[in-house]
Amino acid sequence: MPTTGIVSGMDWRSVRLWGLALPLFLSAAAPSSTTRDLLELLRRDDLRLASVGEQLAIKNRALCRDHRSWAGVVIHTIDQYQPMVRVDAIAVFAFPTPVAVEAVLPSGGAADAGIAPNDGIVAIGDSRLTLDAPAATASTRRRDSVDRMIAELQPDSPARLVIRHDGVDRAVSVTVNEGCRARFEVHELDEAAADGSIVQVGASYMDSFDPQWLPVIVAHELAHIILKHRARMDAAGVKYGIFSELGRSGRLHAQAESEADRLSVYLLFNAGYDPRLAGAFWRGPGKKLDGGLFRNRAYRSWRERATALDAEAANIPTKVIAPFVPPMIALADQPMR
């Protein structure tokens, strides 16, 4: 997977699906931490990532061929949580229905409609959600199904949702916005990555970097999706894993990283962020992702990245009105050679 870099250590906060048992996380947590504290921290990080991701996706819809609707809400399901965590998850998140609202973005259709964290979701449009008991093992199947329903809502027009709040069901009208088709998830690995449809950012990154740098990290990964790097690299027969740095595969990985860096500058600009943040990140806190002599050679050194990003930011025409669509967006249709 294309990534922005790797740092050492393992996050202990992902008590959901990610395949590690809760005791492992708690053994690395501070003694005063409780499972419920960790779940609240997870909610905070999910909201941070969603706020940045949705803004980048919506403001850059002109650069994307594939679109979806965004409602300004982070949903989750009780099924996502490891069985041993579900009692605490219900205590923190209520889960009046198996699908519920984890967080609401401060600006967006959900906030305007009066939807609140811990509300249950009973129906979306004309579709009433199933109230089946949660799966015996952690699974995102139900969450993914509901996310697809939200993604397919008619953009820029009111959509009907039925919400359960304090035991009472009520219908609300939510205006959704069109944006790039992607998903944004906090995960437990010490990396940021994009697999062609999902942007994942490690919880350790959320802790390691000041919030001002999160848009830089997310914009780079979203650029991989917009430029269809996974599909283009697969079509070119690129290798992953231990052989990814060698020969033609290494050259094409480096090409993808360079393209994502360049496009990320325009994504930041269109979303209202200072495009010079990208170069500043690599001259500042991003240095620790460099790796020095042990750096993955698909990535340029922090100095080279900062210089190239500064130059790309300088290419944005003065007084241009966002969204600016750079010519390089045509690379999405070109084979990697």
C-alpha positions as CSV (number, residue, x, y, z in Angstrom):
1,M,0.0,0.0,0.0
2,P,1.2,3.5,-0.6
3,T,2.0,5.1,2.7
4,T,3.3,8.4,4.0
5,G,5.8,6.7,6.3
6,I,6.3,4.5,9.3
7,V,7.1,5.3,12.9
8,S,8.0,2.9,15.7
9,G,5.7,1.5,18.4
10,M,2.2,0.2,18.4
11,D,-1.0,2.0,19.3
12,W,-3.0,0.5,22.1
13,R,-6.3,2.3,21.4
14,S,-7.9,0.3,18.6
15,V,-10.3,-1.9,20.6
16,R,-12.4,-2.5,17.5
17,L,-11.9,-4.9,14.7
18,W,-8.2,-4.7,14.2
19,G,-7.4,-8.2,15.3
20,L,-5.6,-7.6,18.6
21,A,-7.2,-8.6,21.9
22,L,-8.1,-5.9,24.4
23,P,-5.6,-7.1,27.1
24,L,-2.8,-6.5,24.6
25,F,-3.9,-2.8,24.3
26,L,-4.5,-2.4,28.0
27,S,-1.0,-3.8,28.9
28,A,0.5,-0.9,27.0
29,A,-1.8,1.7,28.3
30,A,-1.2,4.0,31.2
31,P,-2.3,2.3,34.5
32,S,-5.0,4.9,35.0
33,S,-6.6,4.3,31.6
34,T,-9.8,2.3,31.4
35,T,-11.5,0.7,28.4
36,R,-14.1,3.5,28.4
37,D,-11.4,6.2,28.4
38,L,-9.9,4.5,25.4
39,L,-13.2,4.4,23.6
40,E,-13.7,8.1,24.1
41,L,-10.2,8.8,22.8
42,L,-11.1,6.7,19.8
43,R,-14.2,8.8,19.2
44,R,-12.1,11.9,19.4
45,D,-9.6,10.6,16.8
46,D,-12.4,9.4,14.5
47,L,-14.0,12.8,14.6
48,R,-10.7,14.6,13.8
49,L,-10.0,12.4,10.8
50,A,-13.5,12.6,9.5
51,S,-13.6,16.4,9.7
52,V,-10.4,16.7,7.7
53,G,-11.3,13.9,5.3
54,E,-14.8,15.1,4.4
55,Q,-13.5,18.6,3.9
56,L,-10.8,17.4,1.5
57,A,-13.3,15.1,-0.3
58,I,-16.1,17.6,-0.7
59,K,-13.9,20.6,-1.7
60,N,-12.0,18.5,-4.3
61,R,-15.0,16.8,-6.0
62,A,-14.1,18.5,-9.2
63,L,-10.8,16.5,-9.3
64,C,-12.5,13.1,-8.8
65,R,-14.1,10.8,-11.3
66,D,-15.8,8.7,-8.6
67,H,-18.2,10.5,-6.2
68,R,-20.3,9.7,-3.1
69,S,-22.5,11.6,-0.7
70,W,-21.2,12.8,2.7
71,A,-23.6,13.6,5.6
72,G,-21.2,15.0,8.2
73,V,-21.6,12.1,10.5
74,V,-19.3,9.2,11.7
75,I,-21.3,6.0,12.1
76,H,-20.3,2.8,13.8
77,T,-21.9,-0.5,14.7
78,I,-21.7,-2.6,17.8
79,D,-20.5,-5.5,15.6
80,Q,-17.2,-3.6,15.0
81,Y,-16.1,-4.0,18.6
82,Q,-14.5,-7.0,20.0
83,P,-17.0,-9.1,22.1
84,M,-15.1,-8.5,25.3
85,V,-15.4,-4.7,24.8
86,R,-19.1,-4.5,23.9
87,V,-20.4,-3.9,27.4
88,D,-18.1,-0.9,27.7
89,A,-18.9,0.2,24.2
90,I,-22.6,0.3,25.0
91,A,-21.8,2.3,28.2
92,V,-19.9,4.9,26.3
93,F,-21.8,5.0,23.0
94,A,-25.3,3.9,24.2
95,F,-26.1,2.0,20.9
96,P,-29.9,2.3,21.2
97,T,-29.8,0.5,17.8
98,P,-27.0,-1.7,16.4
99,V,-26.0,1.1,14.0
100,A,-25.4,4.4,15.8
101,V,-23.8,7.8,15.6
102,E,-20.3,7.9,17.0
103,A,-19.6,11.6,16.2
104,V,-21.1,14.5,14.4
105,L,-19.0,17.0,12.4
106,P,-19.5,20.6,13.7
107,S,-20.6,21.7,10.2
108,G,-22.6,19.5,7.9
109,G,-26.0,18.0,7.2
110,A,-26.1,15.9,10.4
111,A,-25.4,18.8,12.7
112,D,-27.9,21.0,10.9
113,A,-30.5,18.3,11.4
114,G,-29.9,18.1,15.1
115,I,-28.4,14.6,15.1
116,A,-26.3,14.0,18.1
117,P,-23.6,11.5,19.1
118,N,-25.0,8.3,20.5
119,D,-28.2,8.6,18.5
120,G,-29.3,5.3,17.0
121,I,-30.1,5.0,13.3
122,V,-33.3,3.3,12.5
123,A,-33.8,4.0,8.8
124,I,-32.1,5.7,5.9
125,G,-34.3,6.9,3.1
126,D,-36.9,4.3,2.5
127,S,-34.8,1.5,4.0
128,R,-35.3,0.4,7.6
129,L,-32.1,-1.0,9.1
130,T,-32.0,-4.5,10.5
131,L,-32.0,-4.8,14.2
132,D,-30.3,-8.2,14.3
133,A,-28.1,-9.2,17.2
134,P,-24.4,-8.4,16.7
135,A,-22.1,-10.9,15.1
136,A,-20.2,-13.3,17.4
137,T,-16.9,-11.9,16.2
138,A,-15.9,-8.4,15.3
139,S,-17.0,-7.4,11.8
140,T,-17.4,-4.3,9.7
141,R,-20.0,-5.9,7.4
142,R,-23.0,-4.0,8.8
143,R,-21.1,-0.7,9.1
144,D,-19.9,-1.0,5.5
145,S,-23.4,-1.7,4.3
146,V,-24.8,1.4,6.0
147,D,-22.0,3.6,4.8
148,R,-22.8,2.5,1.2
149,M,-26.4,3.6,1.8
150,I,-25.3,7.0,2.9
151,A,-22.8,7.3,0.0
152,E,-25.7,6.7,-2.5
153,L,-28.0,9.3,-1.1
154,Q,-28.9,12.0,-3.6
155,P,-26.4,14.9,-3.1
156,D,-27.4,18.5,-2.4
157,S,-30.9,17.5,-1.5
158,P,-32.7,16.5,1.7
159,A,-32.5,12.9,2.7
160,R,-34.8,11.3,5.3
161,L,-33.3,9.5,8.3
162,V,-35.1,8.1,11.3
163,I,-33.1,8.6,14.5
164,R,-33.6,7.1,17.9
165,H,-32.8,9.5,20.7
166,D,-33.6,8.8,24.4
167,G,-35.9,6.0,23.3
168,V,-37.9,8.1,20.9
169,D,-37.8,7.7,17.1
170,R,-38.0,10.8,15.0
171,A,-37.6,11.6,11.3
172,V,-35.0,14.2,10.3
173,S,-34.1,15.8,7.0
174,V,-30.3,15.7,6.3
175,T,-28.8,17.6,3.3
176,V,-25.8,15.6,2.1
177,N,-22.9,16.9,0.1
178,E,-21.2,15.4,-2.9
179,G,-17.5,14.6,-2.8
180,C,-14.8,12.2,-3.8
181,R,-15.5,8.6,-3.2
182,A,-13.4,7.4,-0.3
183,R,-13.6,6.3,3.4
184,F,-11.5,7.5,6.3
185,E,-10.5,5.3,9.2
186,V,-8.3,5.4,12.2
187,H,-6.4,2.1,12.6
188,E,-3.8,0.6,14.9
189,L,-0.8,0.4,12.5
190,D,2.0,3.0,12.7
191,E,1.4,4.4,9.2
192,A,-0.9,6.2,7.0
193,A,-2.0,4.3,3.9
194,A,-4.5,4.2,1.0
195,D,-5.6,1.0,-0.7
196,G,-7.6,2.5,-3.6
197,S,-10.8,3.3,-1.7
198,I,-9.9,3.8,2.0
199,V,-7.6,6.2,3.7
200,Q,-6.3,4.8,7.0
201,V,-4.3,6.9,9.5
202,G,-2.7,5.2,12.5
203,A,-3.8,6.4,15.9
204,S,-0.1,6.9,16.8
205,Y,0.0,9.6,14.1
206,M,-3.0,11.4,15.7
207,D,-0.9,11.5,18.9
208,S,2.5,12.2,17.4
209,F,1.6,15.2,15.3
210,D,-0.1,18.5,16.0
211,P,-3.6,18.6,14.5
212,Q,-2.5,21.3,12.0
213,W,-0.5,18.6,10.2
214,L,-3.3,16.1,9.8
215,P,-4.6,17.6,6.5
216,V,-1.1,17.1,4.9
217,I,-1.1,13.4,5.8
218,V,-4.7,12.9,4.7
219,A,-4.3,14.9,1.4
220,H,-1.3,12.7,0.4
221,E,-3.3,9.5,0.9
222,L,-6.4,10.9,-0.8
223,A,-4.2,11.8,-3.7
224,H,-3.3,8.1,-4.1
225,I,-7.0,7.3,-4.5
226,I,-7.8,10.2,-6.9
227,L,-4.9,9.2,-9.1
228,K,-5.9,5.6,-9.0
229,H,-2.5,4.4,-8.0
230,R,-3.5,1.0,-6.7
231,A,-5.3,0.1,-10.0
232,R,-2.6,1.6,-12.1
233,M,0.2,-0.1,-10.2
234,D,-1.6,-3.5,-10.2
235,A,-2.1,-3.1,-14.0
236,A,1.6,-2.5,-14.3
237,G,2.5,-5.6,-12.3
238,V,4.1,-3.8,-9.5
239,K,5.3,-5.9,-6.5
240,Y,4.6,-5.1,-2.9
241,G,6.2,-6.0,0.3
242,I,9.9,-7.0,0.6
243,F,10.6,-6.6,-3.2
244,S,8.8,-3.3,-3.6
245,E,12.0,-1.2,-3.5
246,L,13.7,-3.1,-6.3
247,G,14.0,-2.5,-10.0
248,R,11.0,-1.4,-12.0
249,S,8.6,-1.9,-9.0
250,G,10.7,0.5,-6.9
251,R,10.8,3.1,-9.6
252,L,7.0,2.9,-10.0
253,H,6.4,3.1,-6.3
254,A,8.6,6.2,-6.2
255,Q,6.6,7.6,-9.1
256,A,3.3,7.1,-7.3
257,E,4.7,8.8,-4.1
258,S,5.9,11.8,-6.1
259,E,2.6,12.1,-7.9
260,A,0.7,11.9,-4.6
261,D,2.9,14.6,-3.1
262,R,2.4,16.9,-6.0
263,L,-1.4,16.5,-6.1
264,S,-1.7,16.8,-2.3
265,V,-0.7,20.5,-2.6
266,Y,-3.7,21.3,-4.8
267,L,-6.0,19.2,-2.6
268,L,-4.9,21.3,0.4
269,F,-5.5,24.6,-1.5
270,N,-8.9,23.6,-2.7
271,A,-10.0,22.6,0.8
272,G,-9.0,26.0,2.3
273,Y,-5.7,24.9,3.8
274,D,-2.4,26.7,3.2
275,P,-0.7,24.6,0.4
276,R,2.7,25.5,1.9
277,L,1.8,23.3,4.9
278,A,3.0,20.3,2.9
279,G,6.6,21.5,2.6
280,A,6.6,22.8,6.1
281,F,5.5,19.4,7.4
282,W,8.6,17.7,5.9
283,R,11.0,20.4,7.1
284,G,9.5,20.0,10.6
285,P,7.8,17.0,12.3
286,G,7.8,14.9,9.2
287,K,11.6,14.5,9.5
288,K,11.1,11.6,12.0
289,L,9.3,9.6,9.3
290,D,12.3,9.8,7.0
291,G,14.2,6.8,8.3
292,G,17.6,8.0,7.2
293,L,19.8,5.2,5.8
294,F,16.9,2.8,6.5
295,R,14.4,4.8,4.5
296,N,12.2,3.0,2.0
297,R,13.7,4.1,-1.3
298,A,10.2,4.7,-2.7
299,Y,10.3,7.9,-0.7
300,R,12.6,10.8,-1.3
301,S,14.4,12.3,1.7
302,W,12.6,14.9,3.8
303,R,14.7,17.6,2.2
304,E,13.8,16.5,-1.4
305,R,10.1,16.2,-0.5
306,A,10.0,19.6,1.2
307,T,11.8,21.3,-1.8
308,A,9.5,19.6,-4.3
309,L,6.4,20.5,-2.4
310,D,7.4,24.1,-2.0
311,A,7.9,24.3,-5.7
312,E,4.5,22.7,-6.4
313,A,2.8,25.2,-4.1
314,A,4.5,28.0,-5.9
315,N,2.9,26.7,-9.2
316,I,-0.6,27.6,-8.0
317,P,-1.7,30.6,-10.0
318,T,-2.1,33.8,-7.9
319,K,-5.7,34.9,-7.3
320,V,-7.0,31.6,-8.7
321,I,-10.4,30.6,-7.4
322,A,-10.8,27.1,-5.9
323,P,-11.4,24.5,-6.9
324,F,-8.3,24.6,-9.1
325,V,-7.9,21.5,-11.3
326,P,-4.2,20.9,-12.1
327,P,-3.3,19.3,-15.5
328,M,-1.6,16.5,-13.6
329,I,-5.1,15.1,-12.8
330,A,-5.0,13.4,-16.3
331,L,-2.4,11.0,-14.9
332,A,-5.2,9.0,-13.4
333,D,-6.0,7.7,-17.0
334,Q,-2.4,7.0,-17.9
335,P,-0.7,3.6,-17.5
336,M,2.4,3.5,-15.3
337,R,5.5,2.5,-17.2
